[in-house]
Amino acid sequence: MRAFWDERRIEAAQRCDRLVEEYERAVAAGDEERAELLIDVALWEESSPGRAALQRLLVSSGQTRHQAIVRSLQLDAHASNVPFLRRAFDEGLPRMRECSCSEPGAIAKWFGHAFADIGTPEAIAALRHYALSHPEPDVREEMRYRLGKLNREPDR
């Protein structure tokens, strides 16, 4: 993976934009193999262009690696991940369900863990929002469960 950047001689500050641009070109061209390679580059800690690339890839159309990207953002546990996680969950649940063959409750578990580990007021607010108002009962149940593990009530 390190060779990806070495062969292109791209400065570290330019890597995020370059990776996302190349990813978008690969998706537009229908080059799934290239798109997967670019996500691998973003996820591989030693070569990743960083948090911003993962955030942008999470909300990009065409990618099917939501669970891995969400997990990486969960481990990063940075407050700036919350809006991207919310957007991906709000806009992409049907696609994630289709790509992963997982039910909404299982997908909610990925996101619930990420919000809980980030733990900021905004992340807790996201858990509460989904626990109280998501149309899928399994999502509401999973988010309530995660709030309970944090000793928080959904309506407070």
Residue frames relative to the residue before (quaternion, step in Angstrom):
aa qw qx qy qz dx dy dz
M 1.0000 0.0000 0.0000 0.0000 0.00 0.00 0.00
R 0.6057 0.5648 -0.3569 0.4323 3.55 1.01 -0.75
A 0.6034 0.5754 -0.3501 0.4270 3.57 1.09 -0.70
F 0.5231 0.6394 -0.4117 0.3848 3.58 1.14 -0.54
W 0.7357 0.3891 -0.2252 0.5066 3.58 0.88 -0.94
D 0.6182 0.5680 -0.3481 0.4171 3.58 1.00 -0.75
E 0.7069 0.4656 -0.2792 0.4534 3.57 0.86 -0.89
R 0.7081 0.4424 -0.2611 0.4844 3.58 1.17 -0.41
R 0.2232 -0.8134 0.5022 0.1910 3.57 1.28 -0.35
I 0.2833 0.7497 -0.5297 0.2777 3.52 0.79 1.11
E 0.4770 -0.6717 0.4923 0.2810 3.55 -0.84 1.00
A 0.6280 -0.5750 0.3749 0.3665 3.57 -1.06 0.76
A 0.6620 0.5246 -0.3094 0.4369 3.60 0.95 -0.83
Q 0.7039 0.4561 -0.2547 0.4813 3.61 1.18 -0.48
R 0.5010 0.7207 -0.3957 0.2701 3.58 1.23 -0.36
C 0.6224 0.5455 -0.3558 0.4342 3.60 0.93 -0.76
D 0.6977 0.4627 -0.2810 0.4692 3.58 0.70 -1.06
R 0.6636 0.5194 -0.3092 0.4407 3.57 0.91 -0.91
L 0.6604 0.5031 -0.3146 0.4602 3.58 0.90 -0.87
V 0.6767 0.4832 -0.3006 0.4671 3.59 0.85 -0.92
E 0.6321 0.5210 -0.3327 0.4672 3.62 0.99 -0.78
E 0.6682 0.4871 -0.3046 0.4728 3.59 0.89 -0.90
Y 0.6193 0.5403 -0.3358 0.4602 3.57 1.04 -0.79
E 0.6753 0.4955 -0.2962 0.4590 3.59 0.84 -0.98
R 0.6308 0.5157 -0.3331 0.4745 3.61 1.05 -0.71
A 0.6488 0.5212 -0.3155 0.4559 3.58 0.95 -0.86
V 0.6529 0.4995 -0.3123 0.4761 3.59 0.95 -0.86
A 0.6612 0.5126 -0.3068 0.4537 3.59 0.90 -0.92
A 0.7059 0.4457 -0.2506 0.4902 3.57 1.08 -0.75
G 0.4641 -0.6904 0.4385 0.3401 3.59 1.27 -0.15
D 0.4424 0.6916 -0.4493 0.3522 3.57 1.24 0.42
E 0.1744 -0.8386 0.5114 0.0690 3.56 0.27 1.32
E 0.6262 0.5502 -0.3384 0.4366 3.58 1.00 -0.78
R 0.6662 0.4879 -0.2899 0.4837 3.58 0.96 -0.88
A 0.6377 0.5260 -0.3253 0.4592 3.58 0.95 -0.86
E 0.6541 0.5046 -0.3079 0.4720 3.59 0.96 -0.85
L 0.6255 0.5306 -0.3360 0.4630 3.59 0.99 -0.79
L 0.6745 0.5010 -0.2987 0.4525 3.57 0.90 -0.88
I 0.6279 0.4942 -0.3404 0.4957 3.59 1.05 -0.63
D 0.6124 0.5381 -0.3464 0.4642 3.60 1.03 -0.74
V 0.6359 0.5195 -0.3261 0.4685 3.58 0.97 -0.84
A 0.6745 0.5008 -0.2969 0.4540 3.58 0.90 -0.90
L 0.7117 0.4624 -0.2556 0.4630 3.58 1.02 -0.78
W 0.6226 0.5476 -0.3577 0.4296 3.58 1.08 -0.59
E 0.4829 -0.7379 0.3934 0.2599 3.53 -0.40 1.29
E 0.6972 0.4954 -0.2887 0.4304 3.59 0.88 -0.87
S 0.7809 0.3164 -0.1785 0.5081 3.59 1.11 -0.51
S 0.4475 0.7285 -0.4400 0.2747 3.58 1.24 -0.27
P 0.4062 -0.6964 0.5305 0.2622 3.56 -1.01 0.78
G 0.7033 -0.5216 0.2439 0.4169 3.57 1.25 0.19
R 0.8005 -0.3401 0.2543 0.4229 3.45 -1.49 0.02
A 0.6654 0.5273 -0.3245 0.4171 3.60 0.80 -0.94
A 0.6390 0.5160 -0.3315 0.4643 3.59 1.00 -0.73
L 0.6616 0.4963 -0.3088 0.4696 3.59 0.93 -0.85
Q 0.6254 0.5327 -0.3370 0.4599 3.57 0.99 -0.80
R 0.6954 0.4742 -0.2751 0.4647 3.57 0.85 -0.97
L 0.6489 0.5089 -0.3239 0.4637 3.58 1.00 -0.75
L 0.6044 0.5775 -0.3609 0.4134 3.58 1.01 -0.75
V 0.7672 0.3432 -0.1903 0.5074 3.59 0.94 -0.80
S 0.4735 0.6648 -0.4459 0.3675 3.60 1.26 0.16
S 0.4638 -0.6537 0.5131 0.3073 3.51 -1.11 0.63
G 0.7504 0.4423 -0.2940 0.3935 3.50 -1.23 0.45
Q 0.6651 0.4993 -0.3444 0.4356 3.61 1.02 -0.44
T 0.2630 -0.7882 0.5472 0.1001 3.53 -1.14 0.73
R 0.5903 0.6051 -0.3437 0.4090 3.59 1.26 0.16
H 0.0965 0.8511 -0.5093 0.0826 3.56 1.08 0.74
Q 0.6731 0.5187 -0.3205 0.4186 3.57 0.78 -0.99
A 0.6757 0.4870 -0.2999 0.4652 3.60 0.89 -0.87
I 0.6677 0.4882 -0.3074 0.4705 3.58 0.95 -0.82
V 0.6305 0.5151 -0.3374 0.4725 3.59 0.96 -0.81
R 0.6456 0.5198 -0.3223 0.4573 3.60 0.93 -0.85
S 0.6504 0.5097 -0.3201 0.4634 3.58 0.94 -0.81
L 0.6678 0.4767 -0.2954 0.4894 3.59 0.98 -0.82
Q 0.5910 0.5531 -0.3583 0.4652 3.58 1.13 -0.61
L 0.6867 0.4785 -0.2847 0.4674 3.58 0.86 -0.94
D 0.6156 0.5378 -0.3279 0.4736 3.56 1.15 -0.67
A 0.0705 -0.8731 0.4765 0.0752 3.57 1.18 -0.76
H 0.3674 0.7234 -0.4995 0.3037 3.58 0.97 0.85
A 0.5855 -0.6193 0.4050 0.3310 3.56 -0.99 0.87
S 0.6395 0.5499 -0.3392 0.4167 3.61 1.01 -0.68
N 0.5591 0.6098 -0.3903 0.4040 3.61 1.23 -0.20
V 0.5496 0.6742 -0.3865 0.3067 3.59 1.10 -0.68
P 0.6911 0.4604 -0.3303 0.4487 3.69 0.67 -0.84
F 0.6474 0.5106 -0.3218 0.4654 3.60 1.05 -0.68
L 0.6347 0.5134 -0.3239 0.4782 3.57 1.02 -0.77
R 0.6566 0.5037 -0.3130 0.4661 3.58 0.93 -0.86
R 0.6637 0.5038 -0.3139 0.4552 3.57 0.87 -0.91
A 0.6565 0.5096 -0.3140 0.4590 3.58 0.90 -0.91
F 0.6797 0.4798 -0.2977 0.4682 3.58 0.91 -0.88
D 0.6722 0.5096 -0.2994 0.4458 3.59 0.90 -0.89
E 0.7832 0.3591 -0.1710 0.4780 3.56 0.86 -0.97
G 0.8047 0.3920 -0.1480 0.4205 3.55 1.04 -0.71
L 0.3543 0.7691 -0.4873 0.2133 3.59 1.19 0.05
P 0.6664 0.4828 -0.3402 0.4552 3.66 0.79 -0.79
R 0.6591 0.5001 -0.3109 0.4678 3.60 0.95 -0.82
M 0.6467 0.5111 -0.3249 0.4637 3.59 0.95 -0.84
R 0.6282 0.5341 -0.3294 0.4601 3.54 1.02 -0.79
E 0.6681 0.5081 -0.2843 0.4633 3.56 0.96 -0.93
C 0.7152 0.4699 -0.2566 0.4492 3.59 0.86 -0.99
S 0.7801 0.3647 -0.1814 0.4749 3.56 0.91 -0.88
C 0.3076 -0.7535 0.5048 0.2879 3.57 1.28 -0.39
S 0.4707 0.6468 -0.4490 0.3980 3.58 1.17 0.65
E 0.4992 -0.6404 0.5013 0.2989 3.52 -1.21 0.61
P 0.6817 -0.5057 0.3324 0.4112 3.61 -1.17 0.46
G 0.6385 0.5340 -0.3358 0.4409 3.62 0.98 -0.72
A 0.6492 0.5010 -0.3133 0.4789 3.58 1.03 -0.75
I 0.6480 0.4996 -0.3147 0.4811 3.57 0.98 -0.81
A 0.6232 0.5359 -0.3315 0.4632 3.57 1.03 -0.81
K 0.6007 0.5664 -0.3585 0.4357 3.59 1.08 -0.65
W 0.6140 0.5356 -0.3575 0.4563 3.63 0.97 -0.78
F 0.7230 0.4489 -0.2403 0.4668 3.52 0.82 -1.09
G 0.6222 0.5548 -0.3381 0.4368 3.58 1.01 -0.78
H 0.6411 0.5072 -0.3160 0.4815 3.57 0.99 -0.82
A 0.6516 0.5138 -0.3223 0.4555 3.58 0.93 -0.86
F 0.6650 0.4903 -0.3120 0.4691 3.60 0.84 -0.91
A 0.6658 0.5097 -0.3075 0.4498 3.59 0.90 -0.91
D 0.6854 0.4790 -0.2936 0.4632 3.59 0.91 -0.83
I 0.6140 0.5109 -0.3549 0.4859 3.57 1.09 -0.59
G 0.1295 -0.8976 0.4160 0.0675 3.55 1.09 -0.80
T 0.4409 0.6784 -0.4784 0.3413 3.61 1.18 0.17
P 0.6717 -0.4680 0.3566 0.4502 3.61 -1.20 0.21
E 0.6430 0.5213 -0.3237 0.4583 3.62 1.03 -0.75
A 0.6520 0.5057 -0.3124 0.4707 3.58 1.02 -0.78
I 0.6509 0.4934 -0.3079 0.4880 3.58 0.99 -0.82
A 0.6200 0.5350 -0.3364 0.4650 3.59 1.06 -0.74
A 0.6234 0.5247 -0.3407 0.4691 3.60 1.04 -0.71
L 0.6330 0.5190 -0.3302 0.4700 3.59 0.93 -0.84
R 0.6669 0.5027 -0.2987 0.4619 3.58 0.89 -0.94
H 0.6280 0.5480 -0.3310 0.4425 3.56 0.93 -0.92
Y 0.7161 0.4351 -0.2616 0.4790 3.58 0.76 -1.00
A 0.6286 0.5473 -0.3351 0.4393 3.61 1.04 -0.73
L 0.7536 0.4036 -0.2057 0.4763 3.57 1.04 -0.75
S 0.8620 0.2185 -0.0540 0.4542 3.58 0.87 -0.83
H 0.4639 0.6749 -0.4800 0.3144 3.62 1.12 0.02
P 0.5082 -0.6827 0.4277 0.3044 3.62 -0.91 0.83
E 0.6613 0.4905 -0.3115 0.4744 3.62 1.15 -0.49
P 0.4410 -0.7155 0.4701 0.2696 3.63 -0.61 1.05
D 0.6456 0.5288 -0.3286 0.4423 3.62 1.00 -0.77
V 0.6204 0.5226 -0.3370 0.4780 3.57 1.11 -0.65
R 0.6468 0.5130 -0.3181 0.4662 3.58 0.88 -0.92
E 0.6642 0.5134 -0.3029 0.4512 3.57 0.91 -0.93
E 0.6709 0.4954 -0.3045 0.4601 3.60 0.88 -0.90
M 0.6758 0.4838 -0.3000 0.4682 3.59 0.92 -0.83
R 0.6159 0.5199 -0.3432 0.4823 3.61 1.07 -0.64
Y 0.6320 0.5347 -0.3231 0.4586 3.55 0.98 -0.86
R 0.6688 0.4974 -0.2990 0.4646 3.59 0.89 -0.95
L 0.6305 0.5146 -0.3316 0.4772 3.61 0.99 -0.77
G 0.6382 0.5323 -0.3212 0.4540 3.58 1.00 -0.80
K 0.6360 0.5208 -0.3212 0.4702 3.58 1.04 -0.74
L 0.6869 0.4365 -0.2657 0.5168 3.57 1.23 -0.50
N 0.4259 -0.7123 0.4366 0.3473 3.56 1.38 0.05
R 0.4968 0.6130 -0.4402 0.4285 3.56 1.00 0.92
E 0.3580 -0.7033 0.5718 0.2239 3.54 -1.13 0.66
P 0.5683 -0.6216 0.4097 0.3503 3.61 -1.01 0.72
D 0.7735 0.3832 -0.1989 0.4640 3.59 0.94 -0.82
R 0.6599 0.4821 -0.3334 0.4700 3.62 1.16 0.38
